[in-house]
């Protein structure tokens, strides 16, 4: 099997999920060529700029997040000469990544069976919205709504929310990475397919299990957890700092009560996690009144002593300016333009003597 740094990849995908797979292999040293649609002046996300972005740059910050470290070429797949170029690239590559609309792979003769005729060891990684037989156009927001995520986000049914990143796209990209890596282990040729819909359903994990086994239909709880309390509940300190707790065990809850001498007029309300979830409002009233007596520095000192997970609710500028986060930020260039992005891969191989 080839080393990852020896792989050649042709990426015929756009927006986020597909390009995130190409980026993954690029960061591991693979040679990734991204083919973009000349007719639309490239990947549509090139034009998804914030109002305050530099209008002189050809790429948006959004585009830069998953397309650095690649070679790019703008071609027209309906043009015979450009199409032949793509075929020549595919003859020499190991992996092709596509997210065509239903039928376009056949229209352009870039489907798996057609490409096997020019490269009989090819691994073909394909993303679709709803499966190979469904022609609906898929965008992350629609999947979040359709697959239950929006109904669970927000604070109540009149104030629903979506997740602030295109998480279904991100997770579908991870699913395809796993499939392609398994195909590399087993050897080509392989056709690996992932749909955003299947990814969204599979990623419901515990929420799906809560419904399938207990008939529980989750309601929007803001930051709260349906199975654990206090977990995700928000509190304020005396100096007006907003923070959250993640109490996951009886030992942690006992440490919380002990640290702050929390008094409860009805002690049987909170003697188990299940009771704490049931009586969350009463518990939060007691905790809120307690925490407003202390500064956040006092609170975090006590919670840290008890090894209770907690932290401030931070804005993104606070997060990315933290030295720990700075390790994961890199400076890249696309068409000679500088961008700052977060790394795609964060795993490490640890050497042991």
WOGI-V59897 format. One record per backbone hydrogen bond with DSSP energy under -1.0 kcal/mol. CO is the residue of the C=O (numbers start at 1). NH is the residue of the N-H. Records with the same first field share a line. If there is no record, write none. Layout:
# WOGI-V59897
CO: NH  NH
This chain:
# WOGI-V59897
3: 6
4: 7
7: 31
8: 94  95
9: 33
10: 97
11: 35
12: 99
16: 20
18: 21  22
19: 23
20: 24
21: 25
22: 26
23: 27
25: 30
26: 29
31: 9
32: 71
33: 11
34: 73
36: 75
37: 42
38: 41
43: 46
44: 47
45: 48
47: 49
50: 53
54: 57
60: 64
61: 65
63: 66
71: 34
73: 36
75: 38
76: 79
79: 83
80: 84
81: 85
82: 86
83: 87
84: 88
85: 89
86: 90
87: 91
90: 93
94: 123
95: 10
96: 125
97: 12
98: 127
101: 104
103: 107
104: 108
105: 110
106: 109
111: 115
112: 116
115: 118  119
119: 122
122: 190
123: 96
124: 192
125: 98
126: 194
128: 196
129: 197
131: 134
139: 143
140: 144
141: 145
142: 146
143: 147
144: 150
145: 148
149: 152
154: 222
156: 159
159: 155
165: 167
166: 170
167: 171
168: 172
169: 173
170: 174
171: 175
172: 176
173: 177
174: 178
175: 179
176: 180
177: 181
178: 182
179: 183
180: 184
181: 185
182: 186
183: 187
190: 124
192: 126
194: 128
195: 199
196: 200
197: 201
198: 202
199: 203
201: 204
202: 205
204: 207  208
205: 209
206: 210
207: 211
208: 212
209: 213
210: 214  216
211: 215
221: 224
230: 247
231: 225
235: 243
237: 240
241: 237
242: 313
243: 235
244: 311
245: 232
249: 253
250: 254
251: 255
252: 256
253: 257
254: 258
255: 259
256: 260
257: 262
266: 269
267: 270
272: 276
273: 277
274: 278
275: 279
277: 280
279: 283
280: 284
281: 285
282: 286
283: 287
284: 288
285: 289
286: 290
287: 291
288: 292
290: 293
291: 294
294: 238
295: 299
296: 300
297: 301
298: 302
299: 303
300: 304
301: 305
302: 306
303: 308
304: 307
309: 246
311: 244
315: 319
316: 320
317: 321
319: 322
322: 326
325: 328
326: 329
328: 343
330: 341
332: 339
334: 337
337: 334
339: 332
341: 330
